[in-house]
Amino acid sequence: AQATPTKAVVFPYEYAGYLQLSPQGELSANGQSLSLDAATEVFADEEGIIMLPLRKICDSFGYTVGWDRTARTASVTDAAGTQLLLVSPDDTTKLDQDVPSAIAYALKNGTTYISAADVEAFLNVIITQDLQ
């Protein structure tokens, strides 16, 4: 079967990939559907900010997530071992010089979530929304 493209995504520079978010909260990464359940479902916080499951997103783009139980922080590294991001309970965590940024996270059902804007800004992933 052949499909007719309904839209094209043009990347101005190299992205790690793209996420597509449907109105029903379904996610796909680079065209592959991500399996979400009640513990990893997309949600909007009390301010209407779209929150995405960190590990599910990172795994789909080849990033590694580490968790420091004592500090309650997650670190995200790329395939080359470069630390991209430190995810902390608040964005005031002291950073060492090698970590580009720290962002706040939300915990829900034992899953760490970060905002869609932070996924785009720090993980080099573009998010498209299917409005149909």
All heavy atoms as an XYZ file, in Angstrom:
991
protein
N       0.842     -1.182      0.000
C       0.000      0.000      0.000
C       0.880      1.236      0.000
O       1.938      1.249      0.613
C      -0.900     -0.005      1.218
N       0.407      2.258     -0.657
C       1.127      3.525     -0.697
C       0.348      4.561      0.084
O      -0.873      4.538      0.113
C       1.324      3.995     -2.131
C       2.237      3.088     -2.917
C       2.475      3.622     -4.315
O       1.894      4.611     -4.709
N       3.343      2.964     -5.043
N       1.066      5.453      0.683
C       0.441      6.527      1.446
C       0.789      7.851      0.808
O       1.843      8.018      0.213
C       0.927      6.500      2.890
N      -0.122      8.793      0.941
C       0.116     10.138      0.445
C       0.521     11.001      1.624
O      -0.207     11.066      2.620
C      -1.167     10.708     -0.195
O      -1.589      9.815     -1.221
C      -0.921     12.081     -0.763
N       1.672     11.655      1.542
C       2.087     12.505      2.667
C       1.110     13.655      2.863
O       0.623     14.234      1.901
C       3.462     13.028      2.252
C       3.790     12.415      0.940
C       2.624     11.649      0.463
N       0.824     13.946      4.120
C      -0.067     15.066      4.431
C       0.685     16.262      4.981
O       0.140     17.341      5.062
C      -1.141     14.642      5.453
O      -0.481     14.152      6.626
C      -2.047     13.570      4.872
N       1.921     16.051      5.397
C       2.746     17.162      5.852
C       4.198     16.744      5.798
O       4.520     15.560      5.783
C       2.370     17.623      7.249
C       2.616     16.625      8.341
C       2.207     17.216      9.667
C       2.054     16.126     10.695
N       1.624     16.637     11.958
N       5.073     17.726      5.773
C       6.514     17.478      5.779
C       7.126     18.270      6.912
O       6.692     19.374      7.222
C       7.144     17.895      4.453
N       8.116     17.709      7.554
C       8.842     18.391      8.609
C      10.231     18.694      8.058
O      10.948     17.791      7.640
C       8.942     17.522      9.877
C       9.739     18.229     10.952
C       7.557     17.150     10.382
N      10.596     19.970      8.042
C      11.894     20.393      7.541
C      12.732     20.827      8.739
O      12.314     21.688      9.515
C      11.756     21.561      6.535
C      13.119     22.007      6.050
C      10.866     21.146      5.373
N      13.891     20.208      8.907
C      14.752     20.500     10.038
C      15.834     21.485      9.615
O      16.598     21.206      8.692
C      15.412     19.218     10.555
C      14.423     18.171     10.994
C      14.361     16.944     10.357
C      13.558     18.417     12.034
C      13.456     15.978     10.754
C      12.648     17.459     12.447
C      12.595     16.230     11.808
N      15.936     22.651     10.281
C      16.958     23.629      9.908
C      18.373     23.177     10.261
O      19.335     23.693      9.735
C      16.569     24.873     10.701
C      15.777     24.356     11.849
C      15.100     23.095     11.370
N      18.516     22.243     11.153
C      19.789     21.623     11.488
C      19.481     20.226     11.988
O      18.329     19.840     12.106
C      20.588     22.435     12.509
C      19.877     22.704     13.812
C      19.932     21.808     14.865
C      19.141     23.871     14.001
C      19.276     22.040     16.049
C      18.484     24.112     15.193
C      18.557     23.204     16.208
O      17.907     23.437     17.378
N      20.495     19.474     12.267
C      20.290     18.080     12.623
C      19.673     17.941     14.011
O      20.215     18.414     15.007
C      21.623     17.328     12.586
C      21.457     15.847     12.774
C      22.763     15.100     12.629
O      23.734     15.671     12.128
O      22.783     13.937     13.040
N      18.528     17.303     14.067
C      17.864     16.994     15.325
C      18.121     15.539     15.670
O      18.401     14.718     14.803
C      16.345     17.198     15.205
C      15.912     18.636     15.220
C      15.712     19.337     14.037
C      15.698     19.294     16.419
C      15.308     20.651     14.051
C      15.297     20.615     16.441
C      15.100     21.287     15.252
O      14.710     22.585     15.272
N      17.957     15.211     16.942
C      18.037     13.807     17.347
C      16.862     13.045     16.748
O      16.940     11.846     16.529
C      18.022     13.690     18.869
N      15.776     13.751     16.478
C      14.593     13.138     15.896
C      13.381     13.996     16.161
O      13.495     15.161     16.541
N      12.220     13.403     15.954
C      11.003     14.152     16.204
C       9.981     13.287     16.919
O       9.972     12.064     16.803
C      10.420     14.716     14.900
C       9.832     13.674     13.984
C       8.475     13.381     14.026
C      10.622     12.971     13.083
C       7.927     12.419     13.201
C      10.079     12.008     12.256
C       8.734     11.734     12.316
O       8.195     10.776     11.499
N       9.150     13.946     17.687
C       8.026     13.318     18.370
C       6.756     13.860     17.753
O       6.681     15.057     17.450
C       7.997     13.681     19.855
C       8.966     13.011     20.786
C       8.862     13.628     22.173
C       8.693     11.521     20.865
N       5.778     13.022     17.587
C       4.476     13.483     17.158
C       3.500     13.188     18.276
O       3.451     12.073     18.803
C       4.035     12.799     15.870
C       2.738     13.371     15.349
C       2.407     12.878     13.956
O       2.963     11.883     13.490
N       1.512     13.557     13.288
N       2.735     14.196     18.651
C       1.773     14.104     19.742
C       0.372     14.225     19.154
O       0.079     15.197     18.459
C       2.028     15.218     20.756
C       1.078     15.365     21.927
C       1.092     14.106     22.787
C       1.455     16.575     22.763
N      -0.474     13.241     19.413
C      -1.846     13.272     18.908
C      -2.756     13.930     19.941
O      -2.395     14.018     21.124
C      -2.344     11.862     18.604
O      -2.721     11.208     19.805
N      -3.941     14.377     19.531
C      -4.886     14.964     20.489
C      -5.290     13.992     21.599
O      -5.684     14.408     22.674
C      -6.098     15.324     19.626
C      -5.585     15.415     18.236
C      -4.439     14.442     18.160
N      -5.170     12.691     21.343
C      -5.516     11.682     22.349
C      -4.360     11.403     23.312
O      -4.466     10.554     24.178
C      -5.929     10.364     21.670
C      -7.164     10.471     20.805
C      -6.883     11.090     19.431
O      -5.768     11.053     18.923
N      -7.905     11.688     18.846
N      -3.234     12.099     23.151
C      -2.088     11.897     24.037
C      -1.169     10.780     23.600
O      -0.284     10.377     24.348
N      -1.347     10.267     22.389
C      -0.460      9.222     21.882
C       0.808      9.870     21.353
O       0.792     10.974     20.815
C      -1.160      8.441     20.763
C      -2.402      7.725     21.251
C      -3.285      7.247     20.117
O      -3.152      7.750     18.985
O      -4.119      6.375     20.384
N       1.925      9.172     21.508
C       3.220      9.671     21.058
C       3.840      8.715     20.063
O       3.721      7.499     20.207
C       4.195      9.768     22.241
C       4.183     10.993     23.107
C       5.142     10.804     24.271
C       4.534     12.234     22.339
N       4.510      9.284     19.081
C       5.356      8.466     18.219
C       6.693      9.173     18.100
O       6.775     10.395     18.130
C       4.716      8.237     16.857
O       4.560      9.445     16.162
N       7.754      8.393     18.017
C       9.118      8.903     17.886
C       9.654      8.474     16.540
O       9.725      7.265     16.261
C       9.999      8.378     19.015
N       9.997      9.453     15.714
C      10.492      9.169     14.364
C       9.570      8.195     13.628
O      10.020      7.293     12.944
C      11.923      8.634     14.399
C      12.899      9.673     14.892
O      12.690     10.874     14.703
N      13.964      9.239     15.510
N       8.265      8.371     13.815
C       7.275      7.558     13.113
C       6.913      6.255     13.784
O       6.001      5.571     13.346
N       7.590      5.888     14.858
C       7.301      4.645     15.577
C       6.492      4.952     16.835
O       6.910      5.753     17.671
C       8.601      3.938     15.987
C       9.477      3.534     14.824
C       8.808      2.500     13.939
O       8.258      1.515     14.424
N       8.846      2.739     12.631
N       5.344      4.310     16.962
C       4.469      4.537     18.104
C       5.163      4.118     19.401
O       5.796      3.068     19.460
C       3.179      3.736     17.919
O       2.322      3.946     19.016
N       5.046      4.957     20.427
C       5.582      4.618     21.746
C       4.470      3.978     22.563
O       3.351      4.473     22.588
C       6.097      5.863     22.469
C       7.239      6.614     21.808
C       7.676      7.786     22.681
C       8.423      5.698     21.546
N       4.779      2.920     23.230
C       3.809      2.220     24.063
C       3.682      2.962     25.396
O       4.615      2.967     26.193
C       4.271      0.784     24.283
O       3.408      0.132     25.174
N       2.542      3.594     25.606
C       2.290      4.324     26.847
C       1.197      3.612     27.623
O       0.273      3.057     27.041
C       1.859      5.760     26.555
C       2.824      6.613     25.732
C       2.229      7.992     25.471
C       4.165      6.738     26.422
N       1.312      3.637     28.939
C       0.278      3.073     29.793
C      -0.096      4.113     30.838
O       0.324      5.261     30.753
C       0.741      1.753     30.416
C       2.034      1.893     31.220
O       2.364      3.017     31.654
O       2.719      0.876     31.411
N      -0.857      3.723     31.831
C      -1.307      4.677     32.850
C      -0.135      5.323     33.587
O      -0.223      6.470     34.013
C      -2.232      3.984     33.848
N       0.983      4.613     33.701
C       2.145      5.144     34.422
C       2.997      6.069     33.561
O       3.845      6.784     34.086
C       3.009      4.010     34.960
N       2.803      6.063     32.242
C       3.647      6.877     31.370
C       2.845      7.762     30.419
O       3.386      8.305     29.470
C       4.592      5.982     30.530
O       3.816      5.061     29.771
C       5.593      5.254     31.406
N       1.550      7.936     30.675
C       0.720      8.721     29.769
C       1.091     10.204     29.794
O       1.525     10.734     30.807
C      -0.755      8.550     30.116
C      -1.132      9.128     31.474
C      -2.546      8.797     31.900
O      -3.290      8.206     31.114
O      -2.901      9.149     33.035
N       0.927     10.836     28.654
C       1.144     12.273     28.519
C       0.039     12.984     29.303
O      -1.106     12.535     29.315
C       1.085     12.678     27.032
C       1.162     14.185     26.870
C       2.192     11.979     26.248
N       0.399     14.089     29.975
C      -0.632     14.850     30.675
C      -0.281     16.331     30.661
O       0.848     16.715     30.368
C      -0.821     14.345     32.115
C       0.292     14.697     33.067
C       0.211     15.825     33.877
C       1.422     13.896     33.160
C       1.231     16.140     34.763
C       2.451     14.202     34.037
C       2.358     15.330     34.839
N      -1.282     17.149     30.949
C      -1.073     18.590     31.100
C      -1.133     18.899     32.591
O      -2.044     18.433     33.287
C      -2.139     19.372     30.346
N      -0.149     19.662     33.083
C      -0.146     20.001     34.509
C      -1.193     21.077     34.792
O      -1.946     21.484     33.904
C       1.256     20.387     34.982
C       1.741     21.737     34.478
O       0.971     22.479     33.820
O       2.908     22.065     34.728
N      -1.238     21.528     36.036
C      -2.265     22.495     36.448
C      -2.160     23.832     35.705
O      -3.114     24.586     35.643
C      -2.235     22.717     37.968
C      -0.920     23.202     38.525
C       0.092     22.089     38.791
O      -0.249     20.895     38.729
O       1.254     22.424     39.044
N      -1.022     24.102     35.101
C      -0.852     25.328     34.321
C      -1.053     25.090     32.823
O      -0.855     25.987     32.016
C       0.540     25.909     34.573
C       0.752     26.338     36.011
C       2.183     26.753     36.304
O       2.993     26.866     35.362
O       2.480     26.960     37.482
N      -1.430     23.862     32.450
C      -1.667     23.536     31.051
C      -0.419     23.167     30.278
O      -0.456     23.029     29.058
N       0.720     22.976     30.970
C       1.974     22.607     30.316
C       1.965     21.111     30.030
O       1.681     20.299     30.913
C       3.174     22.988     31.203
C       3.216     24.513     31.383
C       4.480     22.451     30.633
C       4.200     24.994     32.414
N       2.259     20.746     28.783
C       2.293     19.338     28.382
C       3.536     18.687     28.982
O       4.652     19.160     28.799
C       2.327     19.192     26.852
C       1.105     19.847     26.214
C       2.455     17.723     26.441
C      -0.209     19.214     26.591
N       3.335     17.587     29.704
C       4.408     16.859     30.366
C       4.582     15.496     29.689
O       3.607     14.792     29.434
C       4.092     16.688     31.848
C       3.865     18.002     32.593
S       5.299     19.095     32.591
C       6.378     18.228     33.731
N       5.847     15.144     29.420
C       6.179     13.922     28.701
C       7.062     13.024     29.565
O       7.910     13.514     30.315
C       6.921     14.271     27.407
C       6.179     15.213     26.454
C       7.082     15.621     25.304
C       4.921     14.551     25.934
N       6.898     11.695     29.448
C       7.692     10.761     30.266
C       9.152     10.743     29.812
O       9.467     10.378     28.683
C       7.005      9.411     30.020
C       6.341      9.556     28.681
C       5.967     11.000     28.560
N      10.041     11.164     30.703
C      11.455     11.349     30.380
C      12.114     10.076     29.840
O      12.701     10.080     28.766
C      12.210     11.850     31.618
C      13.715     12.044     31.434
C      14.006     13.166     30.452
C      14.381     12.312     32.774
N      12.057      8.997     30.587
C      12.773      7.782     30.181
C      12.231      7.237     28.858
O      12.990      6.813     27.985
C      12.700      6.710     31.267
C      13.555      5.487     30.934
C      13.596      4.474     32.068
N      14.107      5.020     33.302
C      15.405      5.119     33.626
N      16.323      4.710     32.785
N      15.770      5.611     34.787
N      10.931      7.236     28.677
C      10.325      6.727     27.447
C      10.842      7.521     26.241
O      11.208      6.948     25.218
C       8.803      6.851     27.567
C       8.000      6.095     26.581
C       8.118      4.616     26.712
C       7.060      3.965     27.511
N       6.970      2.529     27.219
N      10.925      8.834     26.376
C      11.413      9.687     25.286
C      12.910      9.439     25.062
O      13.348      9.254     23.930
C      11.191     11.165     25.643
C       9.725     11.395     25.913
C      11.806     12.095     24.617
C       8.855     11.994     24.954
N      13.676      9.463     26.140
C      15.130      9.286     26.013
C      15.484      7.939     25.399
O      16.348      7.862     24.518
C      15.805      9.456     27.363
S      15.813     11.167     27.927
N      14.831      6.884     25.840
C      15.095      5.551     25.282
C      14.842      5.526     23.776
O      15.601      4.914     23.020
C      14.230      4.488     25.961
C      14.674      4.164     27.376
O      15.763      4.622     27.790
O      13.912      3.455     28.072
N      13.805      6.209     23.329
C      13.456      6.150     21.909
C      14.455      6.892     21.023
O      14.522      6.640     19.825
C      12.037      6.683     21.683
O      11.961      8.051     21.973
N      15.258      7.792     21.608
C      16.251      8.534     20.830
C      17.685      8.129     21.151
O      18.635      8.789     20.752
C      16.062     10.037     21.017
C      14.789     10.525     20.407
C      13.711     10.876     21.202
C      14.641     10.583     19.030
C      12.525     11.296     20.635
C      13.459     11.000     18.458
C      12.392     11.359     19.266
N      17.858      7.036     21.890
C      19.194      6.527     22.165
C      19.919      7.227     23.299
O      21.118      7.034     23.475
N      19.210      8.034     24.076
C      19.808      8.665     25.250
C      19.691      7.708     26.427
O      18.817      6.852     26.471
C      19.110      9.976     25.599
C      19.226     11.050     24.549
C      18.117     11.747     24.115
C      20.458     11.388     23.999
C      18.222     12.751     23.159
C      20.578     12.380     23.041
C      19.451     13.059     22.637
O      19.563     14.041     21.691
N      20.562      7.872     27.412
C      20.538      7.060     28.615
C      20.137      7.932     29.795
O      20.622      9.049     29.936
C      21.935      6.459     28.884
O      22.313      5.689     27.742
C      21.935      5.585     30.124
N      19.256      7.403     30.629
C      18.810      8.126     31.823
C      19.374      7.414     33.041
O      19.217      6.200     33.188
C      17.276      8.175     31.914
C      16.835      8.871     33.204
C      16.679      8.868     30.700
N      20.044      8.163     33.894
C      20.529      7.643     35.170
C      19.749      8.301     36.292
O      19.324      9.447     36.169
N      19.546      7.593     37.397
C      18.770      8.138     38.511
C      19.596      8.062     39.782
O      20.129      7.001     40.126
C      17.471      7.351     38.682
C      16.627      7.832     39.833
C      16.454      7.213     41.028
C      15.846      9.022     39.876
N      15.620      7.958     41.823
C      15.224      9.075     41.140
C      15.617     10.063     38.984
C      14.386     10.112     41.519
C      14.775     11.094     39.367
C      14.168     11.116     40.617
N      19.739      9.197     40.471
C      20.412      9.263     41.766
C      19.324      9.342     42.826
O      18.698     10.390     43.000
C      21.327     10.488     41.825
C      22.076     10.612     43.141
O      21.576     10.129     44.188
O      23.159     11.213     43.129
N      19.068      8.219     43.481
C      17.971      8.131     44.445
C      18.148      9.105     45.608
O      17.188      9.733     46.050
C      17.874      6.704     44.971
C      16.747      6.496     45.936
C      16.569      5.056     46.214
N      16.090      4.487     44.952
C      15.576      3.284     44.826
N      15.500      2.499     45.855
N      15.163      2.842     43.667
N      19.379      9.264     46.085
C      19.624     10.148     47.223
C      19.348     11.606     46.877
O      18.656     12.313     47.602
C      21.075      9.996     47.712
O      21.323      8.621     48.006
C      21.333     10.839     48.945
N      19.888     12.062     45.768
C      19.709     13.456     45.353
C      18.383     13.684     44.632
O      18.002     14.823     44.386
C      20.858     13.885     44.443
N      17.700     12.592     44.281
C      16.441     12.655     43.530
C      16.619     13.426     42.220
O      15.824     14.275     41.854
C      15.316     13.248     44.380
C      14.991     12.387     45.589
C      13.869     12.930     46.436
N      12.675     13.305     45.697
C      11.685     12.491     45.345
N      11.756     11.221     45.651
N      10.639     12.922     44.698
N      17.702     13.109     41.518
C      17.980     13.738     40.235
C      18.180     12.670     39.164
O      18.625     11.564     39.452
C      19.243     14.619     40.277
O      20.360     13.820     40.656
C      19.091     15.778     41.236
N      17.840     13.039     37.951
C      18.077     12.171     36.792
C      19.080     12.874     35.902
O      19.051     14.097     35.759
C      16.780     11.928     36.029
N      19.979     12.106     35.316
C      20.919     12.666     34.351
C      20.663     12.009     33.006
O      20.325     10.833     32.936
C      22.363     12.437     34.797
O      22.613     11.052     34.911
N      20.804     12.791     31.948
C      20.585     12.292     30.595
C      21.901     12.414     29.843
O      22.501     13.492     29.803
C      19.481     13.092     29.881
C      19.295     12.596     28.450
C      18.169     13.015     30.658
N      22.357     11.309     29.256
C      23.595     11.308     28.474
C      23.308     10.794     27.067
O      22.388     10.005     26.851
C      24.690     10.432     29.122
O      24.189      9.111     29.285
C      25.110     10.980     30.472
N      24.115     11.251     26.128
C      23.967     10.781     24.748
C      24.829      9.545     24.532
O      25.521      9.076     25.442
C      24.263     11.897     23.747
C      25.706     12.377     23.763
O      26.579     11.718     24.358
O      25.957     13.435     23.165
N      24.822      9.018     23.308
C      25.552      7.789     22.991
C      27.053      7.936     23.180
O      27.748      6.961     23.465
C      25.246      7.357     21.560
N      27.582      9.164     23.058
C      29.012      9.401     23.239
C      29.388      9.563     24.713
O      30.550      9.730     25.042
C      29.442     10.644     22.462
N      28.389      9.531     25.609
C      28.655      9.677     27.031
C      28.658     11.112     27.518
O      29.002     11.390     28.661
N      28.244     12.035     26.666
C      28.176     13.447     27.057
C      26.897     13.689     27.841
O      25.804     13.360     27.366
C      28.179     14.357     25.807
O      29.345     14.065     25.044
C      28.155     15.823     26.190
N      27.042     14.271     29.028
C      25.858     14.556     29.831
C      25.169     15.785     29.264
O      25.752     16.849     29.134
C      26.228     14.770     31.294
C      25.005     14.824     32.186
C      25.353     14.782     33.656
O      26.495     14.977     34.046
N      24.372     14.520     34.479
N      23.899     15.617     28.903
C      23.139     16.680     28.265
C      22.318     17.494     29.243
O      22.075     18.670     29.032
C      22.179     16.084     27.229
C      22.783     15.217     26.143
C      21.685     14.607     25.301
C      23.733     16.037     25.291
N      21.879     16.842     30.300
C      20.854     17.452     31.127
C      20.846     16.828     32.506
O      21.095     15.638     32.661
C      19.510     17.195     30.431
C      18.231     17.684     31.030
C      18.229     19.200     31.137
C      17.080     17.241     30.149
N      20.574     17.646     33.496
C      20.345     17.172     34.850
C      18.921     17.562     35.214
O      18.552     18.729     35.107
C      21.335     17.817     35.827
C      21.237     17.368     37.265
C      21.667     15.903     37.394
C      22.092     18.237     38.157
N      18.118     16.590     35.575
C      16.722     16.821     35.909
C      16.604     16.708     37.421
O      16.952     15.687     38.005
C      15.821     15.788     35.205
C      14.367     16.063     35.490
C      16.076     15.794     33.700
N      16.152     17.792     38.054
C      16.135     17.852     39.510
C      14.754     18.264     40.025
O      13.928     18.739     39.254
C      17.189     18.848     39.994
O      16.869     20.148     39.554
N      14.509     18.093     41.351
C      13.194     18.453     41.888
C      12.866     19.933     41.677
O      11.715     20.299     41.601
C      13.296     18.132     43.373
C      14.421     17.179     43.483
C      15.356     17.497     42.370
N      13.865     20.755     41.581
C      13.669     22.165     41.240
C      14.833     22.586     40.362
O      15.816     21.869     40.242
C      13.571     23.044     42.485
C      14.806     22.957     43.345
O      15.905     23.250     42.839
O      14.683     22.604     44.526
N      14.720     23.730     39.730
C      15.766     24.114     38.771
C      16.899     24.907     39.415
O      17.669     25.566     38.744
C      15.184     24.865     37.580
C      14.428     26.109     37.980
O      14.478     26.495     39.161
O      13.786     26.693     37.101
N      17.031     24.817     40.736
C      18.094     25.545     41.428
C      19.237     24.631     41.849
O      20.127     25.055     42.568
C      17.536     26.253     42.684
O      16.994     25.278     43.566
C      16.466     27.262     42.314
N      19.199     23.391     41.401
C      20.267     22.448     41.731
C      21.613     22.992     41.290
O      21.746     23.537     40.205
C      20.010     21.090     41.042
O      18.776     20.580     41.512
C      21.115     20.103     41.321
N      22.603     22.867     42.150
C      23.951     23.319     41.797
C      24.515     22.402     40.709
O      24.448     21.190     40.804
C      24.862     23.251     43.023
C      24.383     24.104     44.178
C      25.015     25.467     44.139
C      24.724     26.275     45.375
N      23.447     26.912     45.403
N      25.039     23.018     39.681
C      25.561     22.261     38.543
C      27.066     22.350     38.502
O      27.643     23.358     38.863
C      25.016     22.843     37.235
C      23.509     22.861     37.089
C      23.134     23.561     35.802
C      22.977     21.448     37.088
N      27.685     21.276     38.026
C      29.107     21.408     37.745
C      29.247     21.953     36.321
O      28.283     22.046     35.577
C      29.864     20.097     37.972
C      29.545     18.998     36.979
O      29.297     19.320     35.801
O      29.582     17.823     37.366
N      30.432     22.324     35.934
C      30.664     23.003     34.666
C      30.338     22.139     33.450
O      30.106     22.663     32.374
C      32.123     23.469     34.585
C      32.493     24.502     35.633
C      31.733     25.803     35.444
O      31.275     26.123     34.372
N      31.598     26.562     36.521
N      30.310     20.818     33.609
C      30.109     19.944     32.462
C      28.647     19.720     32.098
O      28.352     19.150     31.060
C      30.767     18.588     32.708
C      32.272     18.712     32.843
O      32.834     19.651     32.255
O      32.878     17.886     33.542
N      27.727     20.122     32.947
C      26.306     19.906     32.676
C      25.700     21.215     32.180
O      25.765     22.228     32.859
C      25.561     19.428     33.942
C      24.093     19.193     33.647
C      26.199     18.166     34.480
N      25.133     21.206     30.968
C      24.651     22.458     30.400
C      23.468     23.084     31.115
O      23.335     24.290     31.129
C      24.274     22.086     28.964
C      24.184     20.618     28.924
C      24.993     20.089     30.057
N      22.604     22.293     31.729
C      21.443     22.886     32.356
C      20.785     21.915     33.322
O      20.947     20.712     33.216
C      20.430     23.301     31.286
O      19.413     24.066     31.860
N      20.034     22.482     34.241
C      19.188     21.683     35.122
C      17.764     22.179     34.942
O      17.528     23.368     34.815
C      19.597     21.844     36.584
N      16.838     21.270     34.879
C      15.439     21.634     34.748
C      14.638     20.907     35.811
O      15.064     19.886     36.344
C      14.886     21.293     33.351
C      14.976     19.791     33.086
C      15.602     22.088     32.274
C      14.173     19.331     31.899
N      13.473     21.432     36.101
C      12.595     20.814     37.082
C      11.841     19.659     36.435
O      11.677     19.606     35.223
C      11.618     21.844     37.629
N      11.387     18.738     37.257
C      10.589     17.627     36.760
C       9.339     17.466     37.603
O       9.200     18.065     38.661
C      11.395     16.328     36.744
C      11.788     15.787     38.104
C      10.872     15.109     38.901
C      13.087     15.924     38.579
C      11.240     14.599     40.137
C      13.463     15.413     39.812
C      12.528     14.749     40.588
O      12.891     14.248     41.806
N       8.440     16.635     37.111
C       7.256     16.242     37.866
C       7.288     14.734     38.008
O       7.748     14.028     37.107
C       5.990     16.661     37.121
N       6.849     14.235     39.138
C       6.707     12.796     39.334
C       5.221     12.459     39.346
O       4.437     13.128     40.022
C       7.327     12.359     40.662
C       8.837     12.283     40.720
C       9.292     11.927     42.127
C       9.381     11.283     39.725
N       4.863     11.433     38.588
C       3.478     10.972     38.564
C       3.515      9.469     38.348
O       4.173      8.991     37.422
C       2.705     11.655     37.440
C       1.253     11.236     37.349
C       0.558     11.950     36.214
C      -0.865     11.428     36.089
N      -1.524     11.957     34.899
N       2.838      8.741     39.201
C       2.792      7.278     39.102
C       4.184      6.654     39.047
O       4.409      5.676     38.336
C       1.980      6.841     37.873
C       0.551      7.317     37.914
O      -0.060      7.370     38.973
N       0.019      7.674     36.763
N       5.146      7.254     39.749
C       6.501      6.724     39.783
C       7.316      7.016     38.529
O       8.398      6.479     38.360
N       6.811      7.875     37.661
C       7.487      8.220     36.411
C       7.928      9.679     36.459
O       7.200     10.538     36.938
C       6.538      8.011     35.209
O       6.171      6.637     35.159
C       7.180      8.411     33.897
N       9.136      9.944     35.959
C       9.664     11.298     35.869
C       9.205     11.917     34.557
O       9.368     11.328     33.491
C      11.202     11.286     35.917
O      11.622     10.638     37.116
C      11.770     12.687     35.867
N       8.641     13.104     34.639
C       8.158     13.838     33.474
C       8.886     15.164     33.359
O       9.214     15.792     34.374
C       6.665     14.155     33.619
C       5.762     12.979     33.422
C       5.494     12.097     34.456
C       5.155     12.754     32.192
C       4.650     11.017     34.276
C       4.310     11.676     32.005
C       4.063     10.813     33.040
O       3.235      9.745     32.866
N       9.108     15.611     32.112
C       9.584     16.970     31.869
C       8.671     17.601     30.831
O       7.947     16.899     30.108
C      11.065     17.026     31.431
C      11.302     16.336     30.087
C      11.961     16.438     32.509
C      12.721     16.545     29.554
N       8.705     18.902     30.753
C       7.806     19.596     29.830
C       8.218     19.358     28.383
O       9.385     19.109     28.079
C       7.802     21.096     30.129
O       9.006     21.684     29.685
N       7.241     19.461     27.497
C       7.505     19.319     26.064
C       8.520     20.360     25.607
O       9.398     20.070     24.795
C       6.212     19.440     25.278
N       8.436     21.570     26.142
C       9.392     22.632     25.772
C      10.812     22.250     26.163
O      11.761     22.504     25.413
C       8.991     23.953     26.429
N      10.984     21.613     27.320
C      12.322     21.183     27.744
C      12.838     20.027     26.886
O      14.029     19.943     26.624
C      12.327     20.799     29.227
C      12.243     22.011     30.140
O      12.646     23.117     29.722
O      11.748     21.853     31.276
N      11.952     19.149     26.444
C      12.362     18.074     25.535
C      12.949     18.687     24.270
O      14.028     18.309     23.813
C      11.182     17.138     25.192
C      11.527     16.220     24.032
C      10.775     16.321     26.408
N      12.251     19.668     23.713
C      12.739     20.312     22.491
C      14.044     21.065     22.732
O      14.991     20.943     21.960
C      11.692     21.275     21.933
C      10.533     20.579     21.271
C       9.577     21.536     20.608
O       9.233     22.569     21.207
O       9.167     21.234     19.480
N      14.101     21.821     23.807
C      15.255     22.688     24.057
C      16.520     21.923     24.429
O      17.608     22.280     23.975
C      14.920     23.686     25.167
N      16.407     20.892     25.244
C      17.594     20.259     25.801
C      17.938     18.904     25.191
O      19.069     18.460     25.282
C      17.463     20.117     27.312
C      17.400     21.438     28.011
C      16.208     21.903     28.529
C      18.527     22.245     28.102
C      16.148     23.143     29.154
C      18.462     23.477     28.717
C      17.272     23.927     29.247
N      16.972     18.239     24.577
C      17.243     16.915     24.014
C      17.315     16.940     22.495
O      17.431     15.903     21.862
C      16.195     15.908     24.487
C      16.154     15.700     25.998
C      15.083     14.680     26.367
C      17.508     15.272     26.532
N      17.231     18.139     21.908
C      17.389     18.296     20.458
C      16.357     17.485     19.685
O      16.650     16.857     18.681
C      18.807     17.907     20.040
C      19.182     18.489     18.700
O      18.659     19.521     18.300
N      20.084     17.827     18.002
N      15.128     17.479     20.196
C      14.015     16.762     19.584
C      12.948     17.792     19.222
O      12.637     18.667     20.017
C      13.421     15.724     20.569
C      12.144     15.116     20.044
C      14.445     14.650     20.877
N      12.411     17.688     18.029
C      11.329     18.579     17.638
C      10.000     17.849     17.867
O       9.910     16.635     17.652
C      11.470     19.046     16.173
C      10.500     20.184     15.895
C      11.293     17.917     15.198
C      10.813     20.946     14.631
N       9.005     18.582     18.331
C       7.696     18.000     18.601
C       6.697     18.589     17.632
O       6.586     19.801     17.493
C       7.257     18.258     20.055
C       8.259     17.621     21.022
C       5.842     17.730     20.289
C       7.993     17.931     22.473
N       5.965     17.712     16.966
C       4.871     18.135     16.097
C       3.583     17.648     16.716
O       3.566     16.626     17.422
C       5.008     17.576     14.664
O       4.950     16.156     14.703
C       6.308     18.016     14.034
N       2.513     18.383     16.491
C       1.222     17.971     17.017
C       0.289     17.663     15.875
O       0.172     18.441     14.927
C       0.626     19.053     17.913
C       1.411     19.231     19.190
C       0.717     20.123     20.170
O      -0.366     20.635     19.923
N       1.320     20.332     21.322
N      -0.351     16.522     15.970
C      -1.367     16.121     15.012
C      -2.674     16.710     15.510
O      -3.197     16.280     16.528
C      -1.451     14.590     14.947
C      -2.475     14.095     13.960
O      -3.115     14.926     13.279
O      -2.640     12.876     13.864
N      -3.182     17.709     14.817
C      -4.364     18.417     15.283
C      -5.669     17.813     14.768
O      -6.725     18.375     14.973
C      -4.267     19.898     14.894
C      -3.023     20.599     15.454
C      -2.949     22.023     14.941
C      -3.004     20.569     16.967
N      -5.586     16.678     14.099
C      -6.801     16.055     13.560
C      -7.369     15.060     14.519
O      -6.754     14.375     15.212
C      -6.489     15.376     12.234
C      -6.015     16.367     11.215
C      -5.664     15.680      9.897
O      -5.792     14.476      9.753
N      -5.224     16.457      8.948
